[in-house]
Amino acid sequence: MKLKESIVINSVADDFVAIDTKIADNRFNGMVKLNKTAKDILEILKNDISEEDLLKCLAKKYDVNIEDVKEDVLDIISKLKSIGFIVD
């Protein structure tokens, strides 16, 4: 899976946002507010990576067990896929 090429990640004050620069759907404005973990996920997904390798990378980054991050990470991925920010 990989981050859609038209997605740009920016910091705004102390927060992060991801913006789809080529949004075509008028039901969604193309901007998502991110927490630090979601921002880290999107940064990693700038390169094509498997779900398993993403989980390993995040577990290492946060020095936790994969099972400790899996549910939350998969939830974030699911939400970002549903709005078209992540492609398989």
C-alpha positions as CSV (number, residue, x, y, z in Angstrom):
1,M,0.0,0.0,0.0
2,K,1.1,3.5,-0.6
3,L,0.1,7.1,-0.1
4,K,-1.7,8.6,-3.0
5,E,0.7,10.8,-4.9
6,S,-1.5,13.9,-4.7
7,I,-1.5,13.9,-0.9
8,V,0.6,16.7,0.8
9,I,1.3,16.6,4.5
10,N,1.7,20.0,6.3
11,S,2.1,21.3,9.8
12,V,-0.3,24.0,11.0
13,A,0.6,25.5,14.4
14,D,1.2,22.4,16.5
15,D,-1.1,20.1,14.4
16,F,-0.7,18.2,11.1
17,V,-3.0,18.1,8.1
18,A,-3.0,16.0,5.0
19,I,-4.4,17.6,1.8
20,D,-5.4,15.9,-1.4
21,T,-4.4,18.4,-4.1
22,K,-6.5,16.7,-6.7
23,I,-9.7,16.1,-4.9
24,A,-12.6,15.6,-7.3
25,D,-15.4,14.7,-4.8
26,N,-17.6,17.6,-3.6
27,R,-18.7,15.6,-0.6
28,F,-15.2,15.8,0.9
29,N,-13.0,18.9,1.1
30,G,-9.8,16.9,0.7
31,M,-8.2,17.9,4.0
32,V,-7.8,15.7,7.1
33,K,-6.4,16.7,10.5
34,L,-3.8,14.2,11.7
35,N,-2.5,13.3,15.0
36,K,1.3,12.5,15.3
37,T,0.7,8.7,14.7
38,A,-1.4,9.3,11.6
39,K,1.2,11.7,10.3
40,D,4.0,9.1,10.9
41,I,1.9,6.5,9.1
42,L,1.5,8.7,6.0
43,E,5.1,9.7,6.0
44,I,6.1,6.0,5.9
45,L,3.5,5.3,3.2
46,K,5.2,7.7,0.8
47,N,7.0,4.5,-0.2
48,D,5.2,1.4,-1.1
49,I,5.1,-0.9,2.0
50,S,3.1,-3.9,3.2
51,E,0.8,-3.7,6.2
52,E,3.0,-6.0,8.1
53,D,6.2,-4.0,7.4
54,L,4.3,-0.8,8.4
55,L,3.3,-2.3,11.7
56,K,6.9,-3.4,12.3
57,C,8.2,0.0,11.5
58,L,5.8,1.8,13.8
59,A,6.4,-0.7,16.6
60,K,10.1,-0.1,16.3
61,K,9.7,3.7,16.1
62,Y,7.5,3.8,19.3
63,D,9.4,0.9,21.0
64,V,6.3,-1.2,21.5
65,N,5.0,-4.6,20.6
66,I,3.2,-4.9,17.2
67,E,0.1,-6.1,19.0
68,D,0.0,-2.9,21.0
69,V,-0.3,-0.7,17.9
70,K,-2.0,-3.0,15.4
71,E,-5.6,-2.2,16.2
72,D,-5.2,1.6,16.2
73,V,-2.9,1.6,13.1
74,L,-5.4,-0.6,11.1
75,D,-8.2,1.7,12.1
76,I,-6.3,4.7,10.8
77,I,-5.4,2.9,7.6
78,S,-9.0,1.9,7.1
79,K,-10.2,5.5,7.5
80,L,-7.6,6.9,5.2
81,K,-8.3,4.2,2.5
82,S,-12.0,5.0,2.7
83,I,-11.4,8.6,1.7
84,G,-8.9,7.6,-1.0
85,F,-5.6,8.8,0.7
86,I,-4.1,5.3,0.6
87,V,-4.0,3.1,-2.4
88,D,-3.1,-0.6,-2.6
